[in-house]
Amino acid sequence: YARNDDAQKARQCMEEMITHTELMPDAQTYKILIKAYSHCAEEYEAKQLYETQIMHHSHLRYDREIVTAMVDCYSRNGYIEDAYHLIQNYLQHDSTDNEANKAMWISLLSG
């Protein structure tokens, strides 16, 4: 669903996974959903997901792929300042991850 620009179906699929199985979303799941929202210009939904389900889990909050996906989402949809602040917050947590830093800055510049 995510690759076919149907973010709502992707979200519904994730919710069904949680409801009907013992599987829980991981960093990869959240990254895919954020990217789906990004490509559908649904940055508000991505932000809600990040703030309600990801921020409360320290192992997800600073996951470089999730943060990069959020930076891309913000940048792609015109929220450059939000993207920049997310990078700054990530750098306070981990400034040594050069690959993540590079991907985040490229996402910001591409926005």
Secondary structure, 3 states (H helix, E strand, C coil): CHHHCCHHHHHHHHHHHHHHCCCCCCHHHHHHHHHHHHHCCCHHHHHHHHHHHHCCCHHHHCCHHHHHHHHHHHHHCCCHHHHHHHHHHHHHHCCCCHHHHHHHHHHHHHC
